[in-house]
Amino acid sequence: MLLQVEDAFKDEVADVLFISHFDKDHISSIPDLKQSATKIKVIVLPLLNNQQRNLLLNFYSKFLV
């Protein structure tokens, strides 16, 4: 049985969230994780230029704030 993100991190603190790249299969569960976990302490992103970083921050800030 595959454990769902919302069940795996229910009311827990996630120490680190590693995002290797931004393909849908790697990021689609981030909103579920944010809803389930009480806190994400550190988010590690791949190396981005300023334009890429600003674009992603604007888009994902509603999920991470």
A tleap script that builds the chain and sets N, CA, C and O, in Angstrom:
source leaprc.protein.ff14SB
mol = sequence {
  NMET LEU LEU GLN VAL GLU ASP ALA PHE LYS
  ASP GLU VAL ALA ASP VAL LEU PHE ILE SER
  HIE PHE ASP LYS ASP HIE ILE SER SER ILE
  PRO ASP LEU LYS GLN SER ALA THR LYS ILE
  LYS VAL ILE VAL LEU PRO LEU LEU ASN ASN
  GLN GLN ARG ASN LEU LEU LEU ASN PHE TYR
  SER LYS PHE LEU CVAL
}
set mol.1.N position { 0.831 -1.184 0.000 }
set mol.1.CA position { 0.000 0.000 0.000 }
set mol.1.C position { 0.878 1.251 0.000 }
set mol.1.O position { 1.812 1.363 0.795 }
set mol.2.N position { 0.580 2.164 -0.872 }
set mol.2.CA position { 1.331 3.411 -0.968 }
set mol.2.C position { 0.794 4.400 0.061 }
set mol.2.O position { -0.402 4.688 0.091 }
set mol.3.N position { 1.676 4.910 0.894 }
set mol.3.CA position { 1.277 5.860 1.925 }
set mol.3.C position { 1.147 7.246 1.308 }
set mol.3.O position { 2.062 7.707 0.626 }
set mol.4.N position { 0.044 7.902 1.534 }
set mol.4.CA position { -0.192 9.237 1.011 }
set mol.4.C position { 0.596 10.262 1.821 }
set mol.4.O position { 0.840 10.069 3.012 }
set mol.5.N position { 0.991 11.352 1.166 }
set mol.5.CA position { 1.761 12.400 1.837 }
set mol.5.C position { 1.027 12.915 3.065 }
set mol.5.O position { 1.628 13.086 4.126 }
set mol.6.N position { -0.269 13.163 2.925 }
set mol.6.CA position { -1.005 13.730 4.059 }
set mol.6.C position { -1.077 12.781 5.246 }
set mol.6.O position { -1.250 13.232 6.378 }
set mol.7.N position { -0.948 11.477 5.015 }
set mol.7.CA position { -0.929 10.509 6.105 }
set mol.7.C position { 0.474 10.339 6.683 }
set mol.7.O position { 0.632 10.130 7.886 }
set mol.8.N position { 1.472 10.426 5.842 }
set mol.8.CA position { 2.850 10.181 6.267 }
set mol.8.C position { 3.380 11.271 7.196 }
set mol.8.O position { 4.191 10.987 8.077 }
set mol.9.N position { 2.934 12.507 7.011 }
set mol.9.CA position { 3.471 13.623 7.787 }
set mol.9.C position { 2.411 14.322 8.627 }
set mol.9.O position { 2.555 15.499 8.957 }
set mol.10.N position { 1.361 13.614 8.969 }
set mol.10.CA position { 0.244 14.207 9.714 }
set mol.10.C position { 0.726 14.807 11.028 }
set mol.10.O position { 1.222 14.097 11.902 }
set mol.11.N position { 0.577 16.111 11.156 }
set mol.11.CA position { 0.902 16.843 12.391 }
set mol.11.C position { 2.350 16.660 12.841 }
set mol.11.O position { 2.630 16.678 14.039 }
set mol.12.N position { 3.264 16.485 11.898 }
set mol.12.CA position { 4.684 16.351 12.226 }
set mol.12.C position { 5.467 17.520 11.649 }
set mol.12.O position { 4.979 18.243 10.780 }
set mol.13.N position { 6.680 17.694 12.139 }
set mol.13.CA position { 7.596 18.689 11.603 }
set mol.13.C position { 8.486 18.002 10.577 }
set mol.13.O position { 9.091 16.970 10.864 }
set mol.14.N position { 8.563 18.577 9.380 }
set mol.14.CA position { 9.488 18.080 8.359 }
set mol.14.C position { 10.777 18.879 8.506 }
set mol.14.O position { 10.766 20.102 8.361 }
set mol.15.N position { 11.880 18.207 8.789 }
set mol.15.CA position { 13.151 18.904 8.989 }
set mol.15.C position { 13.653 19.543 7.702 }
set mol.15.O position { 14.056 20.706 7.703 }
set mol.16.N position { 13.633 18.789 6.601 }
set mol.16.CA position { 14.166 19.291 5.333 }
set mol.16.C position { 13.294 18.808 4.187 }
set mol.16.O position { 12.897 17.644 4.140 }
set mol.17.N position { 13.003 19.709 3.269 }
set mol.17.CA position { 12.325 19.364 2.024 }
set mol.17.C position { 13.311 19.622 0.893 }
set mol.17.O position { 13.655 20.772 0.620 }
set mol.18.N position { 13.769 18.562 0.232 }
set mol.18.CA position { 14.671 18.683 -0.908 }
set mol.18.C position { 13.849 18.666 -2.185 }
set mol.18.O position { 13.053 17.752 -2.401 }
set mol.19.N position { 14.038 19.667 -3.031 }
set mol.19.CA position { 13.381 19.712 -4.338 }
set mol.19.C position { 14.495 19.668 -5.379 }
set mol.19.O position { 15.227 20.643 -5.551 }
set mol.20.N position { 14.621 18.546 -6.068 }
set mol.20.CA position { 15.722 18.371 -7.017 }
set mol.20.C position { 15.504 19.139 -8.311 }
set mol.20.O position { 16.454 19.645 -8.909 }
set mol.21.N position { 14.253 19.223 -8.739 }
set mol.21.CA position { 13.883 20.004 -9.922 }
set mol.21.C position { 12.375 20.210 -9.889 }
set mol.21.O position { 11.689 19.661 -9.026 }
set mol.22.N position { 11.872 20.983 -10.805 }
set mol.22.CA position { 10.490 21.434 -10.702 }
set mol.22.C position { 9.540 20.753 -11.674 }
set mol.22.O position { 8.545 21.349 -12.086 }
set mol.23.N position { 9.831 19.521 -12.043 }
set mol.23.CA position { 8.877 18.754 -12.845 }
set mol.23.C position { 7.666 18.426 -11.977 }
set mol.23.O position { 7.772 18.308 -10.756 }
set mol.24.N position { 6.537 18.283 -12.617 }
set mol.24.CA position { 5.281 18.072 -11.887 }
set mol.24.C position { 5.346 16.890 -10.927 }
set mol.24.O position { 4.816 16.962 -9.818 }
set mol.25.N position { 5.993 15.799 -11.348 }
set mol.25.CA position { 6.040 14.619 -10.483 }
set mol.25.C position { 6.881 14.838 -9.227 }
set mol.25.O position { 6.798 14.047 -8.287 }
set mol.26.N position { 7.677 15.882 -9.198 }
set mol.26.CA position { 8.501 16.171 -8.025 }
set mol.26.C position { 7.891 17.224 -7.112 }
set mol.26.O position { 8.263 17.306 -5.941 }
set mol.27.N position { 6.973 18.023 -7.613 }
set mol.27.CA position { 6.449 19.124 -6.803 }
set mol.27.C position { 4.942 19.068 -6.552 }
set mol.27.O position { 4.418 19.859 -5.768 }
set mol.28.N position { 4.254 18.159 -7.197 }
set mol.28.CA position { 2.788 18.169 -7.113 }
set mol.28.C position { 2.253 17.875 -5.710 }
set mol.28.O position { 1.117 18.237 -5.403 }
set mol.29.N position { 3.037 17.236 -4.867 }
set mol.29.CA position { 2.566 16.912 -3.509 }
set mol.29.C position { 2.981 17.940 -2.461 }
set mol.29.O position { 2.655 17.786 -1.284 }
set mol.30.N position { 3.687 18.976 -2.871 }
set mol.30.CA position { 4.117 19.993 -1.904 }
set mol.30.C position { 2.927 20.647 -1.198 }
set mol.30.O position { 2.977 20.806 0.022 }
set mol.31.N position { 1.869 21.031 -1.898 }
set mol.31.CA position { 0.720 21.605 -1.177 }
set mol.31.C position { 0.127 20.637 -0.146 }
set mol.31.O position { -0.280 21.060 0.935 }
set mol.32.N position { 0.077 19.344 -0.475 }
set mol.32.CA position { -0.426 18.346 0.479 }
set mol.32.C position { 0.484 18.250 1.699 }
set mol.32.O position { 0.011 18.152 2.832 }
set mol.33.N position { 1.787 18.280 1.459 }
set mol.33.CA position { 2.740 18.234 2.562 }
set mol.33.C position { 2.574 19.457 3.455 }
set mol.33.O position { 2.570 19.338 4.680 }
set mol.34.N position { 2.438 20.625 2.847 }
set mol.34.CA position { 2.269 21.858 3.623 }
set mol.34.C position { 0.987 21.820 4.451 }
set mol.34.O position { 0.967 22.313 5.578 }
set mol.35.N position { -0.071 21.246 3.911 }
set mol.35.CA position { -1.331 21.129 4.648 }
set mol.35.C position { -1.204 20.153 5.819 }
set mol.35.O position { -1.817 20.354 6.867 }
set mol.36.N position { -0.415 19.108 5.642 }
set mol.36.CA position { -0.336 18.037 6.625 }
set mol.36.C position { 0.699 18.299 7.717 }
set mol.36.O position { 0.409 18.141 8.903 }
set mol.37.N position { 1.892 18.695 7.320 }
set mol.37.CA position { 2.968 18.921 8.287 }
set mol.37.C position { 2.704 20.205 9.063 }
set mol.37.O position { 2.145 21.161 8.525 }
set mol.38.N position { 3.105 20.222 10.323 }
set mol.38.CA position { 2.925 21.432 11.113 }
set mol.38.C position { 3.948 22.497 10.744 }
set mol.38.O position { 3.708 23.691 10.923 }
set mol.39.N position { 5.104 22.050 10.221 }
set mol.39.CA position { 6.163 22.987 9.873 }
set mol.39.C position { 7.143 22.308 8.928 }
set mol.39.O position { 7.387 21.107 9.040 }
set mol.40.N position { 7.706 23.074 7.998 }
set mol.40.CA position { 8.833 22.631 7.180 }
set mol.40.C position { 9.985 23.559 7.554 }
set mol.40.O position { 9.944 24.755 7.263 }
set mol.41.N position { 11.007 23.010 8.196 }
set mol.41.CA position { 12.091 23.841 8.727 }
set mol.41.C position { 12.976 24.434 7.632 }
set mol.41.O position { 13.280 25.627 7.658 }
set mol.42.N position { 13.388 23.607 6.672 }
set mol.42.CA position { 14.328 24.044 5.636 }
set mol.42.C position { 13.861 23.511 4.293 }
set mol.42.O position { 13.453 22.355 4.179 }
set mol.43.N position { 13.925 24.365 3.276 }
set mol.43.CA position { 13.626 23.934 1.911 }
set mol.43.C position { 14.882 24.128 1.082 }
set mol.43.O position { 15.419 25.233 1.004 }
set mol.44.N position { 15.352 23.046 0.460 }
set mol.44.CA position { 16.559 23.081 -0.359 }
set mol.44.C position { 16.141 23.020 -1.820 }
set mol.44.O position { 15.474 22.081 -2.254 }
set mol.45.N position { 16.548 24.045 -2.574 }
set mol.45.CA position { 16.209 24.155 -3.991 }
set mol.45.C position { 17.448 23.952 -4.849 }
set mol.45.O position { 18.567 24.130 -4.369 }
set mol.46.N position { 17.263 23.585 -6.105 }
set mol.46.CA position { 18.409 23.527 -7.011 }
set mol.46.C position { 18.927 24.941 -7.282 }
set mol.46.O position { 18.232 25.924 -7.027 }
set mol.47.N position { 20.140 25.030 -7.796 }
set mol.47.CA position { 20.730 26.325 -8.118 }
set mol.47.C position { 19.896 27.013 -9.195 }
set mol.47.O position { 19.652 26.448 -10.260 }
set mol.48.N position { 19.467 28.226 -8.909 }
set mol.48.CA position { 18.622 28.984 -9.827 }
set mol.48.C position { 19.231 30.361 -10.059 }
set mol.48.O position { 19.911 30.908 -9.190 }
set mol.49.N position { 18.976 30.913 -11.244 }
set mol.49.CA position { 19.376 32.303 -11.439 }
set mol.49.C position { 18.310 33.194 -10.802 }
set mol.49.O position { 17.262 32.693 -10.395 }
set mol.50.N position { 18.551 34.489 -10.709 }
set mol.50.CA position { 17.625 35.397 -10.019 }
set mol.50.C position { 16.231 35.391 -10.631 }
set mol.50.O position { 15.236 35.407 -9.906 }
set mol.51.N position { 16.150 35.370 -11.941 }
set mol.51.CA position { 14.849 35.384 -12.609 }
set mol.51.C position { 14.054 34.112 -12.289 }
set mol.51.O position { 12.862 34.185 -11.991 }
set mol.52.N position { 14.707 32.960 -12.350 }
set mol.52.CA position { 14.036 31.701 -12.028 }
set mol.52.C position { 13.575 31.686 -10.571 }
set mol.52.O position { 12.453 31.278 -10.270 }
set mol.53.N position { 14.443 32.129 -9.679 }
set mol.53.CA position { 14.119 32.136 -8.252 }
set mol.53.C position { 12.917 33.040 -7.970 }
set mol.53.O position { 12.009 32.648 -7.237 }
set mol.54.N position { 12.903 34.236 -8.540 }
set mol.54.CA position { 11.788 35.156 -8.317 }
set mol.54.C position { 10.487 34.612 -8.879 }
set mol.54.O position { 9.433 34.749 -8.258 }
set mol.55.N position { 10.555 34.004 -10.039 }
set mol.55.CA position { 9.360 33.411 -10.635 }
set mol.55.C position { 8.788 32.321 -9.730 }
set mol.55.O position { 7.585 32.288 -9.473 }
set mol.56.N position { 9.651 31.438 -9.253 }
set mol.56.CA position { 9.194 30.349 -8.389 }
set mol.56.C position { 8.702 30.852 -7.035 }
set mol.56.O position { 7.704 30.351 -6.516 }
set mol.57.N position { 9.381 31.822 -6.469 }
set mol.57.CA position { 8.932 32.370 -5.189 }
set mol.57.C position { 7.556 33.006 -5.311 }
set mol.57.O position { 6.707 32.834 -4.437 }
set mol.58.N position { 7.340 33.736 -6.387 }
set mol.58.CA position { 6.026 34.354 -6.588 }
set mol.58.C position { 4.945 33.299 -6.760 }
set mol.58.O position { 3.848 33.439 -6.221 }
set mol.59.N position { 5.245 32.258 -7.497 }
set mol.59.CA position { 4.248 31.228 -7.774 }
set mol.59.C position { 3.951 30.369 -6.549 }
set mol.59.O position { 2.788 30.084 -6.264 }
set mol.60.N position { 4.992 29.954 -5.820 }
set mol.60.CA position { 4.815 28.997 -4.724 }
set mol.60.C position { 4.660 29.631 -3.351 }
set mol.60.O position { 4.424 28.914 -2.379 }
set mol.61.N position { 4.782 30.932 -3.237 }
set mol.61.CA position { 4.722 31.556 -1.910 }
set mol.61.C position { 3.415 31.263 -1.189 }
set mol.61.O position { 3.397 31.177 0.038 }
set mol.62.N position { 2.324 31.108 -1.925 }
set mol.62.CA position { 1.040 30.816 -1.274 }
set mol.62.C position { 1.038 29.444 -0.604 }
set mol.62.O position { 0.260 29.208 0.321 }
set mol.63.N position { 1.906 28.535 -1.065 }
set mol.63.CA position { 1.981 27.204 -0.466 }
set mol.63.C position { 2.970 27.149 0.691 }
set mol.63.O position { 2.840 26.305 1.578 }
set mol.64.N position { 3.948 28.031 0.690 }
set mol.64.CA position { 5.057 27.911 1.632 }
set mol.64.C position { 5.009 28.916 2.769 }
set mol.64.O position { 5.781 28.797 3.720 }
set mol.65.N position { 4.142 29.879 2.701 }
set mol.65.CA position { 4.079 30.916 3.736 }
set mol.65.C position { 3.141 30.497 4.835 }
set mol.65.O position { 2.952 31.237 5.801 }
savepdb mol mol.pdb
quit
